[in-house]
Amino acid sequence: MPKRKAKILIVDDAQINRIILCELLRDQYQILEAEDGKKALEIMKEDKMIDLVLLDIVMPNMDGYQVLEKMKEQRYLEYLPVIIISSEGNTTSMEKAYELGATDYIRRPFESYIINRRIKNTLMLYEKQKKLVHLVEQQVQKRVNNNTTLINVLGHIVEFRNGESGLHIQHIQTITKMLLLQLGKKSHEYKLSDADILLISTASSLHDIGKISIDEKILNKPGRLTKDEFEIVKQHSSIGAEMLKTVPNYNNNDLLEYAYQICRWHHERYDGHGYPDGLVGDQIPISAQVVSIADVYDALTSERCYKKAYSHEQAMKMIVDGQCGVFNPLLLECLCDISEEMKASLFENENYADQAVVSKMTDELVIKQFRSEMPKEKNNESQNRKFFQEMTFEYDAFKDAVYISSQAAKDLGIDEIIYHPKNHEFSFFNKSTIKLLKDKLKETTHLNPEVDLKIYAHIGKQKQWYHLQASTRWNGSVYKGFVGKLVKDNNIQVIHNIQENISLKYTYTEIKDFIESLKDIFTVVRLIDFQKHQSAKAENDQIEIIEGNCYDYWKRKDVCVNCISKQAYIKKGQAFKSEFEFL
């Protein structure tokens, strides 16, 4: 495969200058042209494969210096060299160009050999630099990958003891990374590379590692802490930092250094009113400043044992207004800049406080569990009815993971531990059942953990009623997950054998309960007498006829041509039938 030609962008308002450079370079390079600075920046934004910019200084609308400032602001100069080609040959012009990030400066008029040689040298230099950066990033990424799993495990252990959502660490990492990227776009004061951003967001998982030494009764206390209790909790930042400092090879590990900064100083405040050291302004490392805001935001928008969750908008206002302490004004600007992107990233739906409840649904794995344990050689309806009697499963809310048996995992070709099960493509329950289970789980407490409901499930080609029994698990008053069992329910049957001179097989109470259970799943539930073309309802301790015709519901003027109730009577001897419409 032939080597790709380097791509050069020529930026000059004088057409004759662009023509001369194009003729000189077109045989060796791909050429792009821009007649002013604004057009050049548009091209750079759209085309990430540009290798070099040849830039004039004196141009209308936006001169070369302004272009360099914008390129620096948007971090283009980190990987894209700029050679100034200008008739402005005084020392002041050259010094200003170099200070703004220009790689080289060539005066007009120039020799063709000189400009060719200096372009080649610049491209070679940057190509070597890119390779070195790539090698360094590979090494950093390798080290990060080797440590990330252990770090996340340690972080989750702490959050588990602390009674916080298993999503807390994930949210801290996400917000930290987004804030740092935005900070890099707005300012070059902190000089953070992509590798630094990766290390800091990873190290953020250990921000509360010191809480592992704090009494669990204090951490999970539902009410307000006393002054003495709060002083004990405050110790976690210095304790965690000392724990990290004793790790072997601490001094040679950038990840541990960032973790130390974050752990010790993420409760410091920009005005010096934080703890443990009362640092002021940029005495606080930027890594700790960013994680501090991320931690406060997620604490506000998460439900804890001592508080309800605030909305995204409320949390943003509280932070910006200084209700949670004073933060770096530049970071607050960055937070406002990424507000909508952050909300979209963290909030899968508006009901953020219920997100953990939604993720409890393990419907995809339930159907897979059934299928995995079916006899492979005879997959027929009779065996379905014989085999699908009962199953159990366990869900861990902190890890957002479902645990299944080794045999099931082997049959399905999946891991025994499935993380984030709600993201799986198959769904076992319909929307009504999911909502019903979600509501039931929300009603549970550590004192009343039981869930008991009936669901209508589709197993293979057969739909069947199942009895779902679950018991939620708690750490004090903090939800941990649930264990559940799904059992085939042979006691629920459709109403049948209602014929003249034959008494009802079911009592009024049984009929009413059955109808009510159907209403939890189906939008419409009706009792129909097709011979009289009327509907009935279970009310006032008896079955009462509803005025009007049954087909009025469908806005028909006459009897339905294809009456399902009539078909039910002819084929199965049923005069009444539940009629339903799926969501």
Secondary structure, DSSP 8 states (H G I E B T S, - for coil): ------EEEEE-S-HHHHHHHHHHHTTTSEEEEESSHHHHHHHHHH-TT--EEEE-S--SSS-HHHHHHHHHHTTGGGT--EEEEES--SHHHHHHHHHTT-SEEEESS--HHHHHHHHHHHHHHHHHHHHHHHHHHHHHHHHHHHHHHHHHHHHHHHHHHHT--TTHHHHHHHHHHHHHHHHHHH--SS---HHHHHHHHHHGGGTTGGGGGS-HHHHT-SS---HHHHHHHHTHHHHHHHHHHTSTTGGG-HHHHHHHHHHHHTT--TTS--SSS---GGGS-HHHHHHHHHHHHHHHHS-BTTB----HHHHHHHHHTTTT----HHHHHHHHHTHHHHHHHH-SSS-GGGHHHHTT--HHHHHHHHHHTS-SS---HHHHHHHTTEEEEEEETTTTEEE--HHHHHHHTS-SEEESGGGSS---S-HHHHHHHHHHHHH--SSS-EEEEEEEEEETTEEEEEEEEEEEEEETTEEEEEEEEEEE-TT--------TT---SS-HHHHHHHHHHHHTT-S--EEEETTTTEEEEEETTEEEEESS-GGGGGT-SS--SS-HHHHHHHHH--S--EE----
